Amino acid sequence: MSRQKPQTGKHVRQNNNNNKSTGTQKVLKILIGIFLVILIVLLVIFLRNLFTTGSIISPDNNGEDGTIQQTPETDLPPGLVIPPRTPDPLANLDGINPLTGAPMDYRYTRNRPIAVVLNNIPQALPMNGVYMADIIYEYSVEGGLTRMLAFYQDISLVGLIGSIRSARHYTVQLAESYDAIFACAGRSPQALTEMRNLGIPVMNEVEGPHREVFYRDRERIPGRRVDNVHSVVTSGDRLMHFLSEFDFRTVHEEDYKHTLTFVEDGTPQGGSDATEVVVSFSAGKTTSFFYDPEDKAYFARQADRDFTDANDNSRPVFANILIIKTAVTGLVDDDAGRLDIRTTGTGSGYFVSGGKFIEIDWQRENKSSPFIYTLKNGERFDFGIGRTYICVIPLNMDAVFK
């Protein structure tokens, strides 16, 4: 049997060097692989953020301090598809919409309405989603401007809604008068206190766990770019989708009673002519209403243009106009010049329907009570079936009727 010749020291050193070289190459390959994986992951994250989010300055957060937010700009988060609800031809219309008096599917009559704060500065017009609002409030904010609060009994078919702005404490009180669910994009410090005191369910785009309900649509007005703060929107199907994930009570309590009553023709008996109504909110802000005898309803104009819905360029019409006069004062020790609007107690105003108007009184017992409207003799009156536009104006302002 032949013996293998033992390796010399030179051969041993050479093999050891070869083994070390091979081991080093393996380690380098592993490190390079790990580096490439990390690089790919970072690249994917960067591209996803680039196309789905943007750095937004939101001046309506915690007293409107300009906190930078990250808000989705896509219509829906990636992978989330919400099929829109279409009208059900077999729906049972035996129910009555408690906000309009019109027939509706009885399954939605006990829903808590959703109240959405809408932007109303000229740069953000036209709005989206106002055509299908059951009730619209217009009210003053700082700087002589106004905003709107739109109420929807069934919001699922509305489509795009916006642009959405921040809450004030008196808008929270208005929403509470209908036992509504509240949607806004930011809030004043006073509004936060009121939200907590009243326990109203709130979906806020700027803070809290409900921000994905909203998104930024920077091209919401065709042919014109809108600043980020005026581009917050949502949609009816999106609200309904996310609402099901929140621990909100979505129907009225069993003992809740609606106070509005409706008739086919709400024209006030003994009323005076009101085919044109000009309502003043401040020295620089008015809204005008014009009666259309064919529709037997009013359409609105403001900022030298018709009040329209950007979703389809339709012109909302209102069977009723309600003008509420109340105390509007500046908040004490508020550097932003915010207002206080009294929504409880008693006051006067006007009811307009069918081309006529009449003086009325209003009363509200507390911040959780509904508004009660009466004629000057104390009797309740009926609204005309259809949508209502409610103007909340200061005591030193008034309406002109023609």
PAVOGU-41206 format. One record per residue (C-alpha): residue in three letters; x, y, z. Coordinates in pm, whole numbers, padded with zeros to 5 digits, always signed. Last residue first. Layout:
BEGIN
AlaXYZ
...
This chain:
BEGIN
Lys-08846+09184-00226
Phe-08716+09092+00118
Val-08407+09235+00288
Ala-08251+09039+00571
Asp-08087+09167+00887
Met-07761+09232+01069
Asn-07717+09393+01412
Leu-07848+09083+01591
Pro-07587+08867+01422
Ile-07688+08610+01158
Val-07744+08233+01148
Cys-07878+08149+00800
Ile-08056+07815+00761
Tyr-08105+07659+00416
Thr-08372+07386+00412
Arg-08427+07095+00174
Gly-08765+06961+00074
Ile-09119+06924+00201
Gly-09232+07269+00311
Phe-09183+07341+00680
Asp-09473+07332+00921
Phe-09554+07582+01198
Arg-09566+07571+01577
Glu-09792+07820+01751
Gly-09650+08081+01993
Asn-09840+08380+01853
Lys-09521+08509+01688
Leu-09496+08184+01495
Thr-09290+07907+01643
Tyr-08959+07727+01591
Ile-08808+07480+01840
Phe-08437+07403+01812
Pro-08328+07064+01943
Ser-08184+07020+02292
Ser-07830+06904+02378
Lys-07689+07255+02418
Asn-07981+07369+02635
Glu-08341+07489+02615
Arg-08354+07605+02256
Gln-08598+07868+02136
Trp-08690+08030+01808
Asp-08934+08302+01715
Ile-09090+08376+01376
Glu-09152+08660+01132
Ile-09313+08560+00803
Phe-09188+08520+00449
Lys-09346+08442+00112
Gly-09225+08303-00224
Gly-09323+07946-00139
Ser-09113+07938+00177
Val-08934+08183+00406
Phe-08927+08175+00786
Tyr-08782+08476+00964
Gly-08599+08544+01289
Ser-08630+08594+01661
Gly-08448+08470+01967
Thr-08456+08243+02268
Gly-08212+08052+02487
Thr-07941+07844+02323
Thr-07725+07882+02012
Arg-07528+08195+02108
Ile-07246+08258+01863
Asp-06902+08324+02010
Leu-06642+08445+01766
Arg-06273+08392+01699
Gly-06035+08685+01674
Ala-05721+08470+01662
Asp-05584+08626+01981
Asp-05872+08492+02190
Asp-05877+08658+02534
Val-06255+08718+02525
Leu-06438+08566+02230
Gly-06588+08818+01993
Thr-06965+08849+01985
Val-07258+08711+01784
Ala-07593+08731+01965
Thr-07877+08574+01768
Lys-08097+08617+01462
Ile-08202+08295+01289
Ile-08307+08307+00924
Leu-08479+07996+00789
Ile-08507+07939+00417
Asn-08731+07658+00295
Ala-08795+07460-00022
Phe-08429+07485-00114
Val-08270+07431-00452
Pro-07917+07308-00516
Arg-07774+07402-00857
Ser-07603+07118-01040
Asn-07250+07156-01175
Asp-07205+06777-01149
Asn-06968+06723-00857
Ala-06886+07095-00832
Asp-07222+07164-00665
Thr-07356+07513-00726
Phe-07434+07838-00541
Asp-07466+08078-00831
Arg-07197+08342-00861
Asp-07118+08695-00750
Ala-06961+08580-00420
Gln-07296+08434-00319
Arg-07609+08314-00498
Ala-07880+08076-00380
Phe-08169+07886-00537
Tyr-08516+07893-00390
Ala-08808+07654-00436
Lys-09142+07616-00608
Asp-08950+07447-00891
Glu-09153+07636-01152
Pro-09199+07940-00926
Asp-08821+07985-00887
Tyr-08757+08206-00585
Phe-08421+08379-00561
Phe-08193+08370-00258
Ser-07902+08603-00186
Thr-07610+08550+00051
Thr-07425+08847+00196
Lys-07073+08903+00328
Gly-06883+09233+00353
Ala-07055+09423+00634
Ser-07137+09095+00804
Phe-07386+08810+00778
Ser-07636+08993+00557
Val-07926+08800+00400
Val-08073+08912+00067
Val-08410+08756-00018
Glu-08580+08770-00357
Thr-08926+08627-00426
Ala-09015+08713-00067
Asp-09359+08873-00063
Ser-09530+08894+00275
Gly-09682+08606+00470
Gly-10045+08580+00578
Gln-10025+08203+00570
Pro-09668+08077+00544
Thr-09597+07883+00222
Gly-09496+07534+00339
Asp-09680+07348+00061
Glu-09650+06969+00076
Val-09635+06968+00454
Phe-09350+06906+00697
Thr-09280+06876+01069
Leu-08945+06940+01241
Thr-08910+06829+01606
His-08754+06485+01575
Lys-08787+06268+01884
Tyr-08521+06057+02053
Asp-08669+05806+02302
Glu-08529+05501+02123
Glu-08180+05648+02103
His-08081+05765+01758
Val-07874+05542+01533
Thr-07499+05537+01457
Arg-07358+05500+01808
Phe-06989+05529+01737
Asp-06718+05271+01807
Phe-06551+05326+01474
Glu-06497+05064+01203
Ser-06843+05101+01046
Leu-06779+05473+01011
Phe-06480+05390+00791
His-06690+05250+00509
Met-06979+05494+00550
Leu-06747+05794+00535
Arg-06571+05654+00227
Asp-06901+05587+00055
Gly-07018+05943+00116
Ser-06695+06105+00010
Thr-06407+06291+00173
Val-06231+06617+00106
Val-05951+06840+00235
Ser-05833+07074-00043
His-05865+07422+00111
Val-05567+07391+00348
Asn-05363+07252+00060
Asp-05408+07556-00161
Val-05639+07505-00458
Arg-05529+07455-00818
Arg-05770+07562-01090
Gly-05875+07400-01415
Pro-06129+07170-01256
Ile-06179+07237-00883
Arg-06072+06935-00677
Glu-05715+06945-00812
Arg-05540+06937-00475
Asp-05760+06655-00349
Arg-05630+06585-00002
Tyr-05778+06289+00188
Phe-06031+06219+00461
Val-06159+05911+00648
Glu-05792+05824+00701
Arg-05779+06086+00975
His-06007+05900+01215
Pro-05763+05804+01493
Gly-05707+06156+01625
Glu-05585+06473+01462
Val-05611+06681+01146
Glu-05886+06503+00956
Asn-06126+06496+01252
Met-06413+06247+01281
Val-06611+06343+01591
Pro-06869+06162+01806
Ile-07029+06418+02041
Gly-06954+06374+02410
Leu-07110+06711+02491
Asn-06835+06826+02726
Arg-06559+06666+02522
Met-06672+06814+02193
Glu-06731+07149+02363
Thr-06376+07161+02499
Leu-06238+07070+02158
Ala-06450+07342+01998
Gln-06308+07601+02240
Pro-05954+07505+02141
Ser-06049+07558+01774
Arg-06091+07260+01548
Gly-05925+07075+01263
Ala-06066+06922+00948
Cys-06427+06841+01038
Ala-06688+06565+01062
Phe-06955+06540+01335
Ile-07205+06261+01402
Ala-07544+06418+01467
Asp-07783+06425+01763
Tyr-07966+06701+01571
Ser-07903+06977+01828
Glu-07556+06826+01877
Ala-07457+06938+01528
Leu-07550+07298+01612
Gln-07353+07280+01937
Val-07045+07153+01755
Thr-07089+07442+01513
Tyr-07097+07675+01815
His-06764+07543+01942
Arg-06592+07610+01612
Ala-06487+07334+01376
Ser-06224+07331+01104
Arg-06265+07303+00730
Ile-06379+07056+00466
Ser-06363+07118+00093
Gly-06564+06926+00047
Ile-06775+06619-00022
Leu-06724+06382-00317
Gly-07009+06137-00376
Val-07345+06176-00199
Leu-07486+05824-00219
Ser-07382+05702+00128
Ile-07473+06024+00310
Asp-07822+05926+00422
Gln-07952+06182+00673
Tyr-07698+06438+00557
Phe-07639+06769+00736
Ala-07416+07043+00593
Leu-07247+07298+00818
Met-07131+07603+00629
Arg-06863+07864+00673
Thr-06872+08242+00675
Leu-06621+08524+00653
Gly-06615+08858+00838
Gly-06260+08792+00960
Glu-06356+08531+01217
Val-06643+08293+01150
Ser-07005+08362+01068
Tyr-07275+08106+00994
Glu-07438+07923+00702
Tyr-07637+07614+00794
Ile-07731+07361+00527
Ile-08004+07100+00570
Asp-08072+06791+00358
Ala-07738+06802+00174
Met-07768+06633-00166
Tyr-07671+06931-00380
Val-07398+07034-00136
Gly-07162+06747-00220
Asn-06867+06941-00358
Met-06819+07313-00311
Pro-06765+07568-00586
Leu-06576+07749-00449
Ala-06252+07719-00252
Gln-06103+08055-00355
Pro-06434+08231-00277
Ile-06426+08128+00091
Asn-06696+07888+00205
Asn-06527+07577+00343
Leu-06764+07308+00468
Val-06805+07155+00814
Val-06980+06817+00780
Ala-07279+06700+00988
Ile-07369+06329+00962
Pro-07725+06237+01051
Arg-07794+05982+01324
Asn-07983+05706+01152
Arg-08345+05647+01251
Thr-08486+05720+00906
Tyr-08229+05511+00721
Arg-08408+05174+00720
Tyr-08735+05346+00623
Asp-08600+05405+00273
Met-08689+05765+00194
Pro-08993+05977+00124
Ala-08943+06354+00169
Gly-09009+06535+00499
Thr-08672+06709+00466
Leu-08472+06646+00787
Pro-08681+06357+00926
Asn-08663+06173+00591
Ile-08990+05982+00584
Gly-09010+05602+00559
Asp-09246+05406+00335
Leu-08983+05424+00061
Asn-08907+05050+00076
Ala-08612+05002-00155
Leu-08672+04772-00451
Pro-08500+05000-00702
Asp-08202+05022-00462
Pro-08004+05336-00539
Thr-07637+05253-00588
Arg-07385+05208-00309
Pro-07033+05276-00426
Pro-06788+04983-00421
Ile-06511+05062-00173
Val-06166+04946-00278
Leu-05877+04954-00033
Gly-05556+04810-00179
Pro-05362+05133-00149
Pro-05546+05387+00072
Leu-05837+05551-00109
Asp-05873+05853-00335
Thr-05501+05915-00312
Glu-05379+06221-00127
Pro-05324+06055+00208
Thr-05240+06302+00488
Gln-04906+06360+00658
Gln-04937+06657+00889
Ile-04720+06957+00968
Thr-04850+07161+01261
Gly-04945+07516+01163
Asp-05071+07638+01502
Glu-05442+07627+01436
Gly-05561+07611+01797
Asn-05482+07243+01823
Asn-05469+07187+01445
Asp-05635+07421+01197
Pro-05322+07561+01027
Ser-05257+07231+00847
Ile-04927+07233+00660
Ile-04924+06922+00446
Ser-04629+06699+00369
Gly-04743+06464+00100
Thr-04865+06111+00077
Thr-04947+05842-00177
Phe-04705+05880-00467
Leu-04387+05984-00289
Asn-04464+05778+00017
Arg-04484+05463-00192
Leu-04169+05556-00382
Phe-03973+05611-00059
Ile-04097+05290+00102
Val-04007+05089-00210
Leu-03661+05250-00222
Leu-03599+05178+00146
Val-03694+04813+00096
Ile-03471+04786-00214
Leu-03173+04940-00029
Ile-03222+04709+00268
Val-03227+04406+00036
Leu-02919+04532-00150
Phe-02726+04584+00176
Ile-02817+04234+00297
Gly-02695+04086-00032
Ile-02371+04286-00019
Leu-02310+04166+00337
Ile-02372+03804+00240
Lys-02143+03830-00065
Leu-01872+03992+00147
Val-01896+03713+00404
Lys-01868+03448+00130
Gln-01567+03622-00025
Thr-01395+03637+00310
Gly-01450+03267+00365
Thr-01303+03181+00022
Ser-00997+03396+00086
Lys-00942+03240+00430
Asn-00964+02889+00280
Asn-00714+02981+00004
Asn-00475+03126+00261
Asn-00499+02809+00469
Asn-00430+02601+00158
Gln-00118+02806+00080
Arg+00012+02785+00436
Val-00026+02407+00437
His+00154+02375+00103
Lys+00449+02576+00229
Gly+00466+02379+00552
Thr+00500+02051+00354
Gln+00221+01820+00293
Pro+00268+01453+00387
Lys+00321+01209+00103
Gln+00039+00970+00079
Arg+00158+00613+00148
Ser+00139+00334-00100
Met+00000+00000+00000
